[in-house]
Amino acid sequence: LTSARDLVGTLVADRADAWDAAGRLPEDLLRDLGGRGLLCAEVPGSYGGLGAGSRDSGEFTAYVGSLCGSLRSIMTSQGMAAWTVRRLGDQDQRAAYLPRLTSGELAAVGFSEPDAGSDLSAMTTSVRVEDDVVVLDGEKMWVTGACYADLLVVFARSEDDVVVVVVPTATPGVTVERIPDPLGCRAAGHANVRFSSVRLPASAVLGGTGLSLLATTALAYGRISVAWGCVGILRACLNAAVTHARTREQFGKPLARHQLVARHLAELLVSEQVATRACEHASDLWDARSPDLVTAVVLAKHVAAGHAARGAATATQVLASAGAAHGHVVARAYRDAKLMEIIEGSTEICQLILAEHAVATVA
Ligand code: FAD
């Protein structure tokens, strides 16, 4: 993915701030990157993907995250959609959907609802069989990338259990309503999506059932991707803070020579390193298909998001008025990083999962 890094670096350059201010990413850029398989790099070559391992894909995600949190968010959604299809789709469904996700079509994933945020068991979006079609009704909230998406991967309740349905956004009865001016990742195309008697072929329902599907498929992928994105935020913040502290002088010497500022730099370095190690560990377990990966992924997401939120605040402190200017990389990181503590399992939900694991496993 080295050449991909160079390509994305050139395409994004210094445009992320303008995209953030406009609240939109250029759609041709998304489709170009999607068509090169770069929005879901782990999809195997047989489906037009790059077949990247979790570590390489993670480092690439971190790089994109260091440039533009909104673009990284789109990658996370596309990767979640592709992983869900890979894990739950049968051979025909994988052959039908995955090549679309590596050839320029865009996808988003919906599980949250107005009354089902942290508690996804309260989900009410329903899918029912009617003759030879299925009918979808309900509402999904805050779906990242939905404004750009051609396909929505939707978790819904069937008569017996939770299932996953792939819904083309152009299907009659689908309404996508943009969320204006979110706090961060402002160009990531977040939307609330309503499904009103949406009729789909039975083949749109992926195999596999159960709410635990969420933890092992979409959420697990989303968590590791967000965690690597947080590593990128930390790298951007460390870079900006060190560069500034080396050159800006107050009281006759560079900021970096004032011990209290130096402590901020040390904390940022520690944050970046700790988050990186947690992500590398989770990715290694992911690539090894270890049963421990689910907990490792929650831990990586929790550690990386917490460090990113604190690290972005620290970097903003080091730059002070220079970082407070509209569109500065640390100002954007400050807003984007806070959201990382909310999505894909909030800080509190991650803590509950980790505490449960500790209680069950510590001798
Ligand atoms: P609530 O569940 O109402 O929680 C409010 C607060 O209470 C939180 O701090 C939470 O941690 C805490 N809390 C809740 N229950 C407990 C508990 N049992 N113990 C302790 N604390 C608790 N959803 C999608 O489906 N697809 C997406 O692509 C997507 N992208 C998103 C992008 C952004 C930028 C944001 C902000 C949200 C996105 N979401 C998406 C929704 C996201 O998954 C939810 O916001 C998240 O699950 C939290 O739900 P909630 O906002 O309803 O908060």
Residues whose N, C-alpha, C, O or C-beta is under 5 A from the ligand:
A	BS01	FAD	V109 G110 F111 S112 G117 S118 D119 M141 W142 V143 T144 L339 I342 I343 E344 S346 E348 I349
